Amino acid sequence: MRHCDVLVIGGGIIGCSIAYYASKYGREVTIIEKGEFVSGTSSRCDGNILAIDKDPGFDSQMSLFSQRLVDEWSKDLGNSFEYRAPGSILVCESDEEMEAAKRWVDRQKAAGLPFRMLDRQDIRQESPYFADDLLGGLECATDSTVNPYLLAFTLLEEAKKQGAKAWKQTEVKQVKKEENGTFTVDTSNGVFTADHVVNAAGVWAPRIGEMLDLSIPIEPRKGHIIVASRQQHVGSRKVMEFGYLISKFGGVRRVDPITEKYGVALVFEPTESQNFLIGSSREFVGFNTKVNNEVIKCIANRAIRFYPKMADMMVIRSYAGLRPWTEDHLPIISSVEGIPNYYIAAGHEGDGISLAAVTGKIIEELINEKETSIPIEPLRFERFKERVITG
Ligand SMILES: Cc1cc2nc3c(=O)[nH]c(=O)nc-3n(C[C@H](O)[C@H](O)[C@H](O)COP(=O)(O)OP(=O)(O)OC[C@H]3O[C@@H](n4cnc5c(N)ncnc54)[C@H](O)[C@@H]3O)c2cc1C
């Protein structure tokens, strides 16, 4: 039997960030992962740290705070994780989208965020490969990007230097709250006891929650990505179509039925080595991460609509991951009423890379009973229960 102060369940980017901050601020941390570290969603995604697609207000302020923490990490952490902060843009293909983009920019600017509209000329300057008929778009100047896999491992290594212990191939099978207030955690690799437990198991967080009779409303929302090979310089920063916002928040788009069916909207990310990540799709189809070639074809067609030049690109590979979706698109970063010293840090949907830093920081602050850096009311686990009761 091994005893730990803080036991983090789940070795994705969220668990690694929590292990980093908790060990940095004096806690003795053990992090356990059922497979290899960073083998879940955090290795099957893009690496954008975005405010551009966040609802103005709490959501975007939380993202800006997380962006600032990642910027600090880029100076403080030992390893490089391909951090760059060139900003990002959304492009519009109709007058209707331009009008909606203008409203989006006005709301963001009113909230104090560095947004601006782009006209046809700006778009031309951004990349000569854009389709001629694009009308313009908008820019968020602070948006940044990382290699999520490298960042998660950097955090894990830093946590280990700060004394954290890491166990892979260690699957949690049962969690029990003892009368003396501690937890007993049965795993495929022996029994652990802990004073604090953090459930950071991404799309699997509901299964860990069930072990203490908690119903955690997170569902897997599948997304596909194409990796295209290095070639001429297509662009330096992240580009999305405005329709991505509609896809994310569930509005109606004017696209063909297949694009609508798979929730495909252009996301273009140049990596540091100038390979390209081209996405993505959004579907509720369970836990299967097998690549569906029909979806890949649809993503490729969508990319060619915005960048006709992409028809010449070589595809290296494709992959799919599961976003941990919640119905209000906000993560759960929370203690749990009735279970002292138990925390949930999951449900980041398509924003877990963006919000890993702020999540780790908040959980450390909760464990150390500090005032939190940002208000956490909208992130509470109990918000779902209350909605069911009042609804
Ligand atoms: C196509 C796609 C593109 C994306 N692009 C972006 C982006 O550009 N920017 C952004 O911010 N976000 C993006 N995301 C979202 C982001 O990838 C996720 O929000 C984030 O990776 C979630 O991290 P996590 O640590 O919660 O989950 P995971 O990385 O899945 O980690 C959870 C871990 O828990 C482990 N686990 C589960 N059950 C157990 C158990 N019983 N015992 C022990 N361990 C267990 C799992 O093995 C897993 O490793 C994207 C997602 C997808 C799918």
The ligand as an ORCA input file, in Angstrom:
! r2SCAN-3c Opt
* xyz 0 1
  C      -9.306     16.929    -32.924
  C      -9.088     17.701    -31.655
  C      -8.477     18.958    -31.713
  C      -8.272     19.684    -30.537
  N      -7.625     20.884    -30.602
  C      -7.432     21.613    -29.474
  C      -6.770     22.867    -29.516
  O      -6.287     23.305    -30.554
  N      -6.663     23.586    -28.382
  C      -7.171     23.132    -27.174
  O      -7.093     23.836    -26.194
  N      -7.765     21.906    -27.094
  C      -7.911     21.144    -28.210
  N      -8.540     19.934    -28.135
  C      -9.062     19.494    -26.847
  C      -7.968     18.908    -25.953
  O      -7.207     17.974    -26.683
  C      -8.605     18.239    -24.722
  O      -9.496     19.124    -24.099
  C      -7.520     17.843    -23.723
  O      -6.528     17.071    -24.356
  C      -8.131     17.066    -22.555
  O      -7.066     16.715    -21.705
  P      -7.308     15.738    -20.481
  O      -6.009     15.661    -19.740
  O      -8.531     16.154    -19.744
  O      -7.690     14.333    -21.159
  P      -6.731     13.174    -21.699
  O      -5.588     13.686    -22.456
  O      -7.626     12.191    -22.388
  O      -6.167     12.541    -20.363
  C      -6.955     11.747    -19.496
  C      -6.110     10.545    -19.116
  O      -6.788      9.785    -18.120
  C      -6.408      8.458    -18.298
  N      -7.356      7.579    -17.604
  C      -8.650      7.341    -17.956
  N      -9.200      6.436    -17.133
  C      -8.234      6.104    -16.233
  C      -8.198      5.202    -15.148
  N      -9.266      4.428    -14.820
  N      -7.055      5.073    -14.434
  C      -5.953      5.830    -14.756
  N      -5.941      6.702    -15.792
  C      -7.074      6.832    -16.520
  C      -6.443      8.284    -19.811
  O      -5.698      7.160    -20.237
  C      -5.872      9.607    -20.292
  O      -4.478      9.547    -20.582
  C      -8.723     19.161    -29.291
  C      -9.294     17.894    -29.235
  C      -9.470     17.157    -30.402
  C     -10.082     15.794    -30.311
*
